[in-house]
């Protein structure tokens, strides 16, 4: 499916949040996805991911969650800078950012009012926590999101407290070689969803590492990336179309 993309600026208070918007070139209306970026920022790789979703029949938007910070796209070899930028994000802020993106999508004539969230790395956590807190989200796919149940800052509620309010179906992916997300954390996430009687599927690839979907990283796993992509598209088409 042919895709068109553009940059759009959404008002966030007195500031503007830059977003990458991708959509099928014709037809519609289409269901919509908020694609949450990795720790590296709104770079070309995450824009291509949004374009891929658009080619499958979704309107996809990637908010720049670092828009409050200058110099906010990070090279892959500067993990320290990525950690510094991630530390500037608060859950209430990114939930409001995702809500703003959804409100923008709701106002578009080419969008049907069915919304999903999907994200990778940092974005995996953003996608899941936003789905827990935004009732308009009916399906979410977090890829290797760390801290899905953490209390990220002392002044914020634990993310686990929002799980009972989750209305979205969940498809989550993890890698068994992921040093950022221990097996115990994956088990805790599974147990929390099960205890809350949520609709979910959790897929763990034992031989995959953190970032296995990113074709620009050494951790890229072509076979699992292809499998996970097909599963994700089928999941969203089941729940959003």
JOFENBEL-V314226 format. One record per residue. RES is the residue in one letter. PHI is phi in radians with two decimals (none if undefined). Layout:
RES & PHI
RES & PHI
//
This chain:
X & none
X & -1.20
X & -2.17
X & -2.12
X & -2.41
X & -2.77
X & -1.72
X & -2.22
X & -1.93
X & -1.95
X & -1.23
X & -2.28
X & 1.14
X & -1.57
X & -1.89
X & -2.06
X & -1.79
X & -1.28
X & -2.39
X & -1.74
X & -2.01
X & -2.19
X & -2.69
X & -1.04
X & -1.21
X & -2.68
X & 1.44
X & 1.85
X & -1.27
X & -2.10
X & -1.16
X & -2.21
X & -2.22
X & -1.67
X & -1.75
X & -1.64
X & -1.27
X & -1.36
X & -1.08
X & -1.41
X & 1.70
X & -1.43
X & -1.75
X & -1.15
X & -1.13
X & -1.23
X & -1.13
X & -1.13
X & -1.07
X & -1.08
X & -1.07
X & -1.11
X & -1.10
X & -1.09
X & -1.16
X & -1.66
X & 1.78
X & -2.20
X & -1.53
X & -2.15
X & -2.23
X & -2.02
X & -1.30
X & -1.45
X & -1.24
X & -1.73
X & -1.08
X & -1.34
X & -1.98
X & -1.35
X & 0.85
X & -1.99
X & -1.98
X & -1.93
X & -1.26
X & -1.16
X & -1.64
X & -2.09
X & -1.12
X & -1.05
X & -1.16
X & -1.07
X & -1.10
X & -1.10
X & -1.18
X & -1.04
X & -1.18
X & -1.47
X & -1.56
X & -2.00
X & -1.01
X & -1.03
X & -1.20
X & -1.25
X & -1.11
X & -1.14
X & -1.11
X & -1.13
X & -1.05
X & -1.08
X & -1.11
X & -1.15
X & -1.07
X & -1.09
X & -1.12
X & -1.04
X & -1.49
X & -1.61
X & -1.22
X & -1.59
X & -2.08
X & -1.52
X & -1.34
X & -2.32
X & -2.21
X & -2.21
X & -2.16
X & -2.59
X & -2.81
X & -2.29
X & 1.10
X & -0.82
X & -1.15
X & -1.10
X & -1.16
X & -1.05
X & -1.08
X & -1.26
X & -1.09
X & -1.10
X & -1.12
X & -1.15
X & -1.91
X & -2.07
X & -1.15
X & -1.22
X & -1.41
X & -1.92
X & -2.72
X & -2.46
X & -2.26
X & -1.52
X & -1.70
X & 0.63
X & -1.47
X & -1.48
X & 1.21
X & -1.10
X & -2.08
X & -1.23
X & -1.77
X & -1.20
X & -2.48
X & -1.01
X & -1.49
X & -1.92
X & -1.21
X & -1.10
X & -1.08
X & -1.06
X & -1.18
X & -1.59
X & -1.04
X & -1.00
X & -1.49
X & -1.12
X & -1.86
X & -1.42
X & -1.26
X & -2.14
X & -2.19
X & -2.13
X & -2.19
X & -2.44
X & -1.95
X & -1.17
X & -1.71
X & -1.36
X & -1.25
X & -1.39
X & -2.27
X & -1.09
X & -1.01
X & -1.11
X & -1.23
X & -1.09
X & -1.11
X & -1.11
X & -1.10
X & -1.02
X & -1.13
X & -1.16
X & -1.18
X & -1.15
X & -1.11
X & -1.55
X & 1.02
X & -1.59
X & -1.45
X & -2.68
X & -2.36
X & -2.08
X & -2.04
X & -2.03
X & -1.66
X & -1.01
X & -1.73
X & -1.80
X & -1.89
X & -1.03
X & 1.41
X & -1.21
X & -1.58
X & -1.60
X & -1.20
X & -1.65
X & -1.92
X & -1.07
X & -1.38
X & -0.98
X & -2.12
X & -0.96
X & -1.18
X & -1.19
X & -1.08
X & -1.16
X & -1.08
X & -1.14
X & -1.09
X & -1.06
X & -1.14
X & -1.12
X & -1.09
X & -1.08
X & -1.09
X & -1.15
X & -1.18
X & -1.18
X & -1.67
X & -2.02
X & -1.96
//
